Amino acid sequence: MIETVDACEASRRCQGLPLEQRLLILADTTAPLAPHTTFLASQDGIAARFDGFNVPVIVAAGREPEPLGQLIDRLRRQDEECTVCLHETVPVPAWLEAGFVSRDTWMVRPTLGVQRRGKAVPLTDPAQLLELYRQAGTGFWTPRMLKFGHYWGILGSGGALLAAAGVHFILPDRSYAQLGGVATLPSERGRGYASTCITNVLAGLAETNIPICGLFADRSAELLLGFYRRLAFAVQGHYRFFMLKP
């Protein structure tokens, strides 16, 4: 039987699953994101639909493809486009395979010992970030993520935001944060701005006793993966993304 559950029950239902499978579901149970998320659960799995982005995102976790497919199908709407994200250890329903679009690399690093550096400043203005992300072509961000804090940026001489980095979510037990919203204006790239912003995010996480930071990076972008390796991020696994069309 499939049933709708609240954020607390969703968190409880997925506790027996590996962290990598339930990572994004736990993210959706956090206070800034939960009001915009629908959770469905069955005896064989759990799934969440987040409606805070321009394109809805569905994540699911469990051990059998058919029950997971039923959960995903219940959360999708036939008249819209949506994204499905599954960890590589989550079985993929056969009907979903045709929608495969990409595989992201999951990387993590400890925050212990990271010190602030450079001229990065804390950011709190969602309009400022949205304009940067528009110009940089960065998606999958919502101003609700600012509630997690830890956003840092580089300002130009006229006060324009040139680069930024922050977090997409912090898990409820505060042991893990997901780096996100990393962007630099095309005209300002290659100046070390992104690494400065990321370093300040990591330092802030360390100061607030969040010991681990992770991120998603396009597996096919070798330069990007190399950039994060130089910042001491190490590969932990992969997530697959699928697109469902109307």
C-alpha positions in Angstrom: 0.0 0.0 0.0 1.3 3.5 -0.9 0.6 6.2 1.6 1.4 9.9 2.0 3.6 10.6 5.0 4.9 13.8 6.6 8.6 14.8 6.8 9.2 13.2 10.2 7.7 9.9 9.2 9.6 10.0 5.9 12.9 10.5 7.8 12.0 7.5 10.1 11.0 5.3 7.2 14.3 5.6 5.4 16.6 5.2 8.4 17.4 1.5 7.5 18.7 2.5 4.0 22.3 3.4 3.2 23.0 7.1 3.6 23.8 7.6 -0.1 20.3 6.3 -1.0 18.4 8.5 1.5 20.6 11.6 1.3 18.3 13.7 -0.8 15.1 12.4 0.9 16.6 13.5 4.2 17.4 16.9 2.6 13.7 17.3 1.6 12.7 16.6 5.3 14.6 19.7 6.5 12.5 22.7 7.6 13.3 25.0 4.6 12.5 22.4 2.0 9.8 20.1 3.6 6.9 22.5 3.0 7.5 22.2 -0.7 7.9 18.4 -0.7 5.4 15.5 -1.0 6.5 12.2 0.5 5.1 8.8 -0.4 6.0 5.5 1.3 5.2 1.9 0.9 6.5 -1.3 2.5 9.2 -1.5 -0.1 10.4 2.0 -0.6 10.1 5.8 -0.1 10.1 8.7 -2.5 9.9 12.5 -2.4 8.8 15.2 -4.8 10.3 18.7 -4.4 8.5 21.5 -6.1 10.8 24.3 -5.2 12.7 24.4 -8.5 11.4 25.4 -11.9 11.3 21.7 -12.8 10.1 19.4 -10.0 12.6 16.8 -8.8 11.6 13.3 -7.6 14.0 11.2 -5.5 13.4 7.6 -4.4 15.1 4.9 -2.3 14.5 1.2 -1.9 15.6 -2.2 -3.0 13.1 -3.3 -5.7 12.6 -1.5 -9.0 8.8 -2.2 -9.4 7.7 -0.7 -6.1 10.0 2.2 -6.6 8.5 2.7 -10.1 5.0 2.8 -8.6 6.1 5.5 -6.1 7.7 7.6 -8.8 4.7 7.2 -11.1 2.3 8.4 -8.4 4.4 11.5 -7.8 4.8 12.5 -11.4 2.2 14.5 -13.3 1.5 13.4 -16.9 1.2 16.9 -18.2 4.6 18.2 -17.0 8.3 17.7 -17.3 10.1 16.5 -14.2 13.5 15.2 -13.1 14.1 11.9 -11.3 17.4 11.4 -9.3 18.5 8.0 -8.1 21.7 6.9 -6.4 23.6 4.3 -8.5 22.7 1.5 -6.0 19.0 2.2 -6.3 17.4 -0.1 -8.9 15.9 1.7 -11.9 12.4 0.8 -13.1 12.6 -0.4 -16.7 10.2 2.2 -18.0 12.5 5.0 -16.6 15.7 3.9 -18.4 14.7 5.7 -21.6 14.7 9.0 -19.8 18.3 8.8 -18.7 20.1 12.1 -19.2 23.3 12.3 -17.1 25.3 10.8 -14.2 26.7 13.1 -11.5 29.7 12.3 -9.3 29.2 12.6 -5.6 32.3 14.0 -3.8 32.9 14.7 -0.2 35.6 16.1 2.1 36.0 17.0 5.8 35.7 20.6 6.9 38.1 20.3 9.8 40.9 22.8 9.8 39.7 24.9 6.9 40.4 28.6 7.4 38.7 31.6 5.8 40.6 33.4 3.1 40.4 36.1 0.4 37.9 38.9 0.1 34.7 36.8 0.2 31.7 38.3 2.0 28.6 36.7 3.5 25.5 36.8 1.3 21.9 37.2 2.3 20.1 38.8 -0.7 18.3 36.2 -2.8 17.8 38.7 -5.8 21.6 39.2 -5.9 22.2 35.4 -6.1 19.4 34.8 -8.6 20.8 37.4 -11.0 24.3 35.8 -10.7 22.8 32.3 -11.4 20.8 33.6 -14.3 24.0 35.1 -15.9 26.1 32.1 -15.1 23.5 29.5 -16.3 23.2 27.8 -12.9 20.0 25.9 -12.2 18.5 23.8 -9.4 18.6 26.6 -6.8 15.8 28.2 -4.8 16.0 31.2 -2.4 14.7 28.9 0.3 18.2 27.4 0.5 19.5 30.7 1.9 17.8 29.7 5.2 20.6 27.2 5.7 23.1 30.0 5.7 26.8 29.7 4.7 26.6 31.7 1.4 29.7 33.6 0.4 30.5 35.8 -2.6 33.0 38.0 -4.3 31.8 41.6 -5.1 33.1 43.8 -7.9 34.2 47.4 -7.4 30.6 48.5 -8.3 29.0 46.1 -5.8 27.9 43.5 -8.4 28.2 39.9 -7.4 30.9 38.2 -9.4 31.0 34.7 -7.8 29.3 32.8 -5.1 29.0 29.5 -3.3 26.8 28.1 -0.6 24.9 25.0 0.6 21.9 23.3 -0.8 21.0 21.6 2.5 22.3 20.6 5.9 21.0 17.3 7.3 19.0 17.5 10.5 21.7 15.9 12.7 24.1 18.6 11.3 26.7 16.1 10.4 26.6 16.7 6.6 26.2 19.7 4.3 25.8 19.7 0.5 27.8 22.4 -1.3 25.8 24.1 -4.1 25.2 27.3 -5.9 28.8 27.5 -7.0 28.9 30.1 -9.9 31.2 32.7 -11.4 30.3 35.2 -14.1 31.7 34.1 -17.4 33.8 37.2 -17.7 35.4 36.7 -14.3 36.4 33.0 -14.5 39.9 31.8 -13.9 40.6 34.3 -11.1 40.2 31.9 -8.2 36.9 33.4 -7.1 35.0 30.1 -6.9 37.7 28.4 -4.8 37.8 31.4 -2.4 34.0 31.2 -1.9 34.1 27.5 -1.4 36.9 27.7 1.1 34.9 30.2 3.1 31.8 28.0 3.0 33.9 25.1 4.3 35.4 27.2 7.1 31.9 28.3 8.2 30.7 24.8 8.3 33.7 23.8 10.4 33.0 26.6 12.8 29.4 25.4 13.3 30.4 21.8 13.9 29.4 20.3 10.5 32.3 18.0 9.8 31.5 16.7 6.3 30.7 18.6 3.1 29.7 16.9 -0.2 28.7 18.0 -3.7 27.5 16.8 -7.1 29.5 17.4 -10.2 28.9 16.4 -13.8 30.8 13.1 -14.3 31.7 14.1 -17.9 33.3 17.4 -16.9 36.9 16.4 -16.2 38.1 20.0 -15.6 35.4 20.5 -13.0 36.2 17.2 -11.3 39.8 18.1 -11.2 39.0 21.5 -9.7 37.2 19.8 -6.8 39.9 17.2 -6.3 42.4 20.1 -5.8 40.1 21.3 -3.1 40.4 17.9 -1.4 37.0 16.5 -2.4 37.1 12.7 -3.1 34.7 10.6 -5.1 32.1 8.7 -3.1 29.8 7.4 -5.8 27.4 8.5 -8.5 23.8 9.7 -8.9 21.8 9.2 -12.1 19.3 11.7 -13.5 16.3 11.0 -15.7 13.9 13.3 -17.4 10.2 12.6 -17.7 8.4 14.4 -20.5 4.7 15.2 -20.7 
